Amino acid sequence: MGFDNEITKKNYYMNIGSEQGVSEGTTLDVFRVISKSNPYDNLKRINYKIKIGEIKVVHTGEEAAIGILQALKSDNETPLFDLNGFMIGDYVSVNIK
């Protein structure tokens, strides 16, 4: 459904807000933890925390914020993910440049 090259706008709700130092216009890095088993080390699980994109905060409350997609990494050097986009369980942190 939809049109070719249509960009669907979504809001992302986060449990981080002004009490944690987030304000409107803040850019948050989004990370996903990917767990893989190492077949050469007794199937030991290894967790990788990989940056998958950025969210820009458009509204903030004391303990919650609403953001929109600012950037989504999808180049040849980005690992493959099950879902291309943000999802529940992804981690956010303040982007310091």
C-alpha positions in Angstrom: 0.0 0.0 0.0 1.2 3.5 -0.6 3.2 5.1 -3.3 6.7 4.5 -4.6 9.3 6.5 -2.6 6.7 7.5 -0.1 8.2 8.4 3.3 5.9 7.4 6.2 6.2 9.8 9.1 6.3 8.3 12.6 6.6 9.6 16.1 8.9 7.7 18.5 8.1 7.8 22.2 11.0 7.5 24.7 11.2 7.2 28.4 13.8 10.0 28.7 12.8 13.6 29.3 13.8 17.0 30.7 14.8 15.5 34.1 17.5 13.6 32.2 18.6 16.8 30.4 16.8 16.3 27.1 15.1 19.3 25.5 13.4 20.1 22.1 15.9 19.9 19.3 18.2 17.4 21.1 19.6 14.7 18.8 19.6 11.2 20.3 21.7 8.4 19.0 19.8 5.1 18.6 21.6 1.8 19.2 20.5 -1.8 18.8 22.0 -4.7 20.7 22.6 -7.7 18.4 23.4 -11.0 20.1 25.3 -13.7 18.1 26.8 -17.0 19.1 30.5 -17.7 18.5 30.7 -21.2 17.0 34.4 -21.4 17.7 34.2 -20.6 21.5 31.7 -23.2 22.9 28.8 -21.2 21.4 29.4 -18.3 23.7 27.0 -15.3 23.1 28.5 -12.0 22.1 26.5 -8.8 22.3 27.2 -6.0 19.8 25.9 -2.5 20.5 25.6 -0.9 17.0 24.4 2.6 16.1 21.5 2.4 13.7 20.4 6.0 13.5 19.4 9.3 15.1 16.2 10.8 16.5 15.4 14.5 16.9 13.3 15.4 19.9 10.3 17.5 19.0 8.5 17.5 22.4 9.7 16.8 25.9 8.0 16.2 29.3 9.6 15.6 32.6 10.1 11.9 32.1 9.2 11.3 28.4 9.9 12.7 25.0 8.6 12.4 21.5 11.0 12.3 18.6 11.1 12.0 14.8 13.5 10.1 12.6 16.5 12.3 11.7 18.8 9.7 10.2 18.8 5.9 9.6 22.1 4.2 8.7 21.6 2.1 5.6 24.8 2.1 3.7 27.1 -0.7 2.6 29.1 -0.6 5.8 26.1 -1.0 8.1 25.4 -4.5 9.5 22.1 -6.1 8.4 19.2 -5.9 10.8 16.0 -7.9 11.0 13.9 -4.6 10.8 15.0 -1.5 8.9 13.8 1.2 11.4 13.6 1.8 15.1 11.8 -0.6 17.3 10.9 -1.2 21.0 14.0 -2.1 22.9 16.4 0.0 21.0 18.6 2.2 23.2 19.0 6.0 23.0 21.7 8.3 24.2 22.5 11.9 23.9 24.5 12.7 20.7 27.6 14.8 21.8 29.4 16.4 18.9 
